């Protein structure tokens, strides 16, 4: 039986409240013998369901042994006096099932109290404690504002789509518009984009390297095919758009095939394999459901676009179509980033040695309390990515590198360095894990990258986002070719519109389907930046940083030699 002498007065509610939030930290606790300044516990029969206390105390309360074990072990994590527990293997055989399951859960590792003391920098707060972050009044206002805007635009766009569909198909009969000829190719291409996105996920899970290489090779070819198709069969301004697509396909090919080194591709494949080796529970379910929702919502908006096209009433219908397309783009971005926040939170918990978190539970928490931050990030990140990408392109065109851009103090370098602190995709990880506002989360995440030398450049050069972008572009190109060629054979007047709408829908469906992959890689980098000495990390990142430094120093030396030779030639002339 348990005999306890205590000078403190505890109730069952106090015991339970002390234990709340300490389950994950208790798993890392090794205990040997229970001693304390205020408590002495002698364990003779662990399987007794009640604790024997002095008669004066027994009249007030008799807690169960389950609660007492919870209290003592949780108390040992907070008190300045170390507590430990001695367990005999023979006593556990006849212990109650619930208590034995609990003892199995905490993994009875026998260590000394000195071994359980960790350095201060290695102590990582639990997600439950990290969720309690102070929120400013301005941050709460903007999160509520963007949440209200998002739901309002969903309601208004849905009403507009229903109105346009009814007006165009039921109340206005246009002799030049045939619903079957217009809707059949477009809706078929939308369904095809969903099938392609799910197929890409399956192929990626089977073979990461082969699927990524195929994506890098095929995406520019498919974009080039769409451009040639528009140039050959388009009229008026359509060949010009086809020419732009051809130029863009050349840019994709040059960047993917020539400027991306073999080591950079292999490092991306390795990081992707490490980050997706153990997916959080229900991650695949969330990815499949998100793809299906994106297909259904795109088909719903396509009905409204068809209704506006049927009337052909000039600028007003063009305005309606542009509003529907903008709503589609923003809603798809929000859907993608909600998935990113949920999956990255669950993956971060795994990489940081916490407990296993169900991705569906993280998704519910994101929709309940973090949707406003997701909407803000979905608005800022695409704009900042485009601007910062242009600055990086100009910097590389001037024989510079990313490291020179980070260390530069010029106007463009200053804008790029400060823009990434205001909004970057890695901020979504901190939004989910720490419940921060998006701007603060982006700043904290990127500053953690800057604390490790070379990690900022390594993260910024990661190819995972490029692979996801190219896969979505390839899916959009296949959908565009399907709808455009089909419509060209049955109704030539609408083939360009059909190609354009199918491409936009296919691109966003592909982006939503690949969000889980990007979320896992982002969580891996953020977790590594928070604790590089974690048990879940190997030498892949440090070795790549060292190799990156060698390559950078060699490149700088070559540039100095080249500049010296040019100066000597100028002097000679």
N, C-alpha and C positions, 0 to 999 in steps of 0.2 A: 504494500500500500504506500501511498505518497504521504509523507509527513512534512509539513511546511511550517516554519516559524517566520513570521513577518511582522514588522512594525508599521507597514503601510496598509492603508485601507483601500481596497480595490473592489469595484463593482464589475459585473459582466459587461456592461456597456463600455466602461473604461478599457477593459481588456480588448474588446473588439475594435474600438476606435484606435487603440495603439497599434493594432495589427494591420489596419487598412493601409494600403499602398506599399507594404513592405515585403510582399511575396517574392518579387523578383530579386530584391537584395538578400532575402533569406536564403535563396538558392546558392548564393556564393559564400555562405557562412559555414565554416567548419567548427564543430564544437566537440569538447571532450569531457569536461566535468563541470557541473553547474555549481558555481560559487559566486557570491556577491556580498557586498558590504551589508545589505539589508536582508538577504535571503540565504537560506541553506536548505538544499533539497536532497533527500535520500531516496533513491529509486530502487525499490525492492520488487514491486510488481507493476510493470508498465501497463498491463492489460486491464487494470482496475478502472472502471469508467468514472469513478468519482475520486476526489481528493479529500483525505481526512485532515481536518483542521481542528484546532482547539475548540472546546465546547462554546466558549464565549464568542468565538468568531463564527461557529457553525450555525448559530441561531440567526445570524444576519444573512449569510450567503454561503452557498456550497457550489462553487463553479465546477464544471466538468473538467476532466484531465485534458481534453482536446483544447479547451480555451486556455488552460494554464500553460500548456506547452507552447501555444501560439504566443502567449504573453511573454514568457521567459525568453524565448528565442528572439522575438522582435525587440524586447527590452535590451538584449545584449548588443544590438546594433546601434543603440542610441546612448546608452549609459556610459559614463566614463569608467565604470568598474566592469571588467570583462566577465562575461558569463560563458559557461561551457557546459556540455551535457555528456554524460557517460552512458552508453547504451550497450547492453549485453546481448549478443546474438541469440542466446537461448530464450531471452524474455520476449523477443519479437514474434516467436512462432505462435504463441498463444494470445497475442494481443488482439484487441478488437480490430475488425477489418478497416474501419474508417481511420483509426489511428495509425495502423500499419501502412495504409495507403499514403497517409500524410508524411510518415517518416521516409517512405520510399521516394516521395516526391522531392524532398529536400536533400536527397542523396547523402547518406550518412558518411561523409568524409571526415576522417579523424585528423585534425591538425591542432597545433598549439595556438594559443591566443596570439602569440607574437607573429605567427605566420599569417593570421587573418588580417593583420593590420596592413593596409595598402597605403602607398604614397598618396599625397593629397591630389596630385595631378591625375592619378589613375582612377579616382572615384568619379563615377559618372552618375548623374542623377537619373532617376527613373522617368519614363515618359509621363506617368501620372503626375509626378511632381513638376516635371518640365512644362506640363500643360498650363500651369498656373503662372502666366506671364502678365505683368501689368500692361494694361491697354489704355492708351490715352483717349481723351474725349474726341479729339480730331480723328484718330484712327477708327474708333467705333462709328463715328458719323459717316466717314467715307465707306466703310464696309457695309453699313446699313443702306447707304445711298446706292451703291453699285448692286447690292442684292435686290433692292426694289426696282432698279432700272432693268435688271436682267429678267425678273419675273414679269414686269410690265410689258417689256418688248415681246416676250413669249406670248402673252395674252393678246396683245394688239396685232402681232403678225399672224397669229392663228385666226383671229377674226378677219383680217384682211385677206388671207388665203381663202377662207370659206366664202367670203363675199365675191372675190374675183372668180373663183371656180363656178359658183352659181350664176353669176352674171354672164360669164363667157360661154358656158356650156348649156345652160337652160333657158335663159331669158334673151340671149343675143345669138341669133343664128347667122354665122358668117359663111358665105359660100366658098371662101378661099381657105378656110380652116377646117381640117378634118381631124377630129379628136383621135381616132384610131391610128392614123398615120403619124400624128405628132406624139402621142403619149407612149405608144408601144416601143419605139426605139429608145426613148429616154428612160423609161422605167426599166427596160431590159438592161440598159447600161448601168443603171443604179444597182440593180440586183447583181450584175456581174462584178461591180466594184466590191460589193460585200463578200462575194465568194472568193475573189482574188485576195482580199485582205486577210480572210481567214486561212486561205491556203498559204499565204506568205508566213503567217504565224506558225503554222504546222511545220513548214520547211525550215524555218529558223530554229525551232526547237530541236529538230532532227540534226541539223548540221549548220552551225553558226557561220563558220568560215566560208563554206561553199555558197550559202545563200547571200552573204554579204558581198562576196566577189561577183556573183551573178547580178546583184542589184546595181553595183557600181558600173558594170559593163553594159547592162541592158537599158538602164534609164536614159542615158544620152541617145542611144539608138532609137528608142521609142519616141522621145521628144523630137528627134530629127524626122521621123516618119510622119508625125502630126504636122510639122511645118511643111514638108513636101506636099502632103495632101491638101493643105490650104492653099499653097501656091499654085498647084495644078488646077484646082477646081473652083477656086474662089474668084469673086468679082469685086470691083471697086477697091475698097481698102483691105479686103480679106487677104490678098497675097502679101501685103505689107506685114500683117500680123504673122503670117506663116514665115516670112523672112526673119522676123524677130525670134521666133521659136527656133529656127535653124541656127541663128547666132548663139542663142542660149544653149542649145545642145552642144555646140562646139566648145563653149565655155565650160560646160559640165564635163565634157570628155577631157579637155586639157587639164582641168583641175584634178579630176579623179584618176586619170591614167598616167599623167606625167608628174605633177607636183606632189602628189601624195606618195611618200616613200614606202618601201616595203616594210621597214621596221615600224613605221607609224600604223600601218594596217594590221600588222601582227600584234602590236600592243593593244589596239582596239579590240581585236578578236579575243585576246586573252582576258582583258578586263570584262568584256561582255560575257564570256564563259564563266568567269568567277562570280560575277554579280547575279547571274541567272542560274547558277548551279542548284541553289535551293530557293525556289520561289515561295513566297508567303502563301498560306492557304487561301484558296478561292481566287487567286490571281487570274488564272485562265478563265474562270467563270465571269469575272468582271470584264476581261478583254472581249469575250464573245458577246456578252450582253451589250456592251458599249458599241460594238460594231453593228449589231442588229438595230439598236436604237438610232444610230447615225443613218443607217439605210432607210429606216421607216420615216424618220423626220425629213430626210432629203426627198423621199418620194412624196411626202405630204406637201412640202414647199414647191415641188415640181408641178403639182396640180394647180397651185396658184399662179405660177409662171405661165402655164398653158392657158389659164383663163384670161390673164392679161394679154397674152399674144393673140387670142381669138378675136378681141374687140378692135385692136389696132386704132386706138384713139389718140395717137400722137404722143406728146411729151408726158401726159399724165400716166399712161401705162408704162412708159420707160422708167418713170420715177418709181412706180410700184414695183417693177421688176428689180430695180437697183436696191430698193429697201429690202426686198426678200433675199437677195444675194448677200447683202451686208449682214442681215440677221443670221443667215445660214453660216457665214464665216465666223461671226462672233460666238454663236451658240456652239459650233463645233470646237472652237478653241476652248470654251469653258468646259465642254464635255471631256475633251482630251486632258485638260489640266486638272479637273476633278479626279480623273483616274490617276494622273501623275501624283497628286498629293496623297491619295489613299494608298497606292501601291508603294510609293517611296517611304511613307511612314512605316508601313509594315516591314519593308526591307531594311530600313535603318535600324529598327528595333532588333532585327536579327543580327546585323553586322556589329552593332554596339554591345552584343552579349546580354541583351535583355531577354524577355520572354518572347514566345511566339505570339504574334498578333494576327488575327484573322483580317484579311484584306476587306472583307465585307463590313466588319465592324468599323474599320478605319474609314471606309467609304460613307457609312452612316454618320460618323462624327464630322466628316468633311462637309457633307450636305447640311448638317444641322448648324454648325458654328463657324465654318471657314469659307463659305461660298463667296462672301464679299471680297475676301482677299484673293480668291481664285479669279474672280471677275476683274479685279484691278490688274492682276498679273497677266491675264489674257489680253488686256488692252495695251499694256505697256511693252511686254516682251517682244511681240512681232515687230513693232516700230523700232525698238532699240536694236534688235538683231540686224535689221536691214541697214540702219545707219552705221552701226559698229562694223558690219561686214564691209561696207564701202570704205570706211577709214582703214581697215586692215588691208584691203586690196590696194589702195593708194600707197600705203606704207610699204607693202611688198614690191609695188612697182618702182619705188625709189631705192631698191636694193637694201631695204631694211628687213627687220625680223620682228616677231611678236615681242621679244625681250626688249628691243630698242623702243618699241611703242610703249611698253609698260614703264620704262625708265625715262621716256621723253617728256619734255615740258612744253612742247609746242601746242598750238591751238588744237589741232586735230587729236594729238595724243592725249591732251588734257581732257577733251570731250569724251574720248573713248574710255579713259580710265575712270572718270566720274560717272559716266553713263552706266557702266556695268555695276556700279555700287547701288544705283537707284533701282535697277530692274534687271535680273538675270534669271534663267530657268532654274538654277539651283536654289533660289529662294523658296521654291515650292516645297522643298524638303523641310525647311525650317518652319514653313507655314503649317505643315501637318504635324511635325514632331513637337514643336514648341508653341503652337497657336499664336504666332506673331502676325503682325501686319506684313503685307508683301514687301514694302520698301525696306522696313527694318530687317526682315528675314533675308532679303537679297544682300543687304550690306553685311550682316553678320556672317552669312555663308561665304561670301567672297573674301572677307577679311580673314577667315579661318584658312582659306587657300593661301593667302599671302604670308601667313605665319610660317609656312614650310617653304623653304627656298626651292624654286623650280616647279612647285606644284601648280601655281597659277597658270603658267605657260602650258603645262602638261594638260590641265583640265580644259583650257581654252582650245587646245589642238585636238581634243577628242573627236573621233569621227562618228560616234554613235548618232548624234543628231543629223549629220550629213547622210548617213545610211537610211535613217528613218525618212528624211526629206526625199531622197532619191527613190525610195520604195513607193512613197505616196505619189511622187511625180510619175513613176512608171505605171502605177495603177490608174491614175488619171488619164494618161496617154492611151492606154488600152481601152478604157471606157469611151474616150473621145473618138477613137478610130471606129469602135463598134457602132456608136450612135450616128456618127457622121456618114460613114459608108452606107449604113442602112437607110438613113433619111435621104441620102443622095439618090438612091435607086427608086424611092417611092414618092418623094416630094422634094424636088431640088431647091425650092425657095427657102426652106428652113434648115438646110444642112449645116450652115455655119453656126446658127444659134444652138442647134442640137449638139454640135461638137463642143462649143464653149461651155454649155451647161453641164454636159456629161463630164468634161475635164475637171471643172470646179468641184462637182460632187464627188467624183472619184478621188481627187486629191485629198479632200477633207476626210472622207471615209478611211483612206489609207493612213492619214495622220492619227486618227482616233485609234485605229487598230494597233498601231505600233507604240502607243503611249506607255504601255507596261514595260517595254524594253528600255526605253529612255529613263523611266522612273527608277528601275533597278540600278542602272549604271550611275545615275545621279546620287542615289542613296549611298552607293559604295564609296564614291569620291567624298561626299560630305562626312560620312562616318569615319573614313580614313583621316580626313583633315582634323576632325575633332579628337581622335585618339590614334595616332599612327602606330602605337605599340600594341594595338588590340590583338587579341588572339585569332581573330578571323582574317588577318591580313598577312600576306607573305611578302617576299622581297620584290614583287613585280614592279610596284611603283618606285621604290628607291633605286632599283637598277635602271629603270627607264629614265629617271631624273638624272642619274649619273651619266648615262649615255647621251642624254639630251644636252648636258653641259659640255661634254666633249665635242659634240657636233657643232654647238654654238660657238665655242672657242675656235674651232677649226674654220668655221665660216667667217668669223671676224678676222682671223689671220689672213685668209685668202683675200678678203676685201681690202685690208690694209696693203697687201702686196700689190693688188691691182691698182689701187689709188696711187701708190708710189711709182709704179711703172708709167701710169698716165701722166703724172707730174713730170717725170724725167723726159718723156717724149715731148711734152709741151715746151720744156726748157730747151731741149735740143733744137726744136724747130725755131 
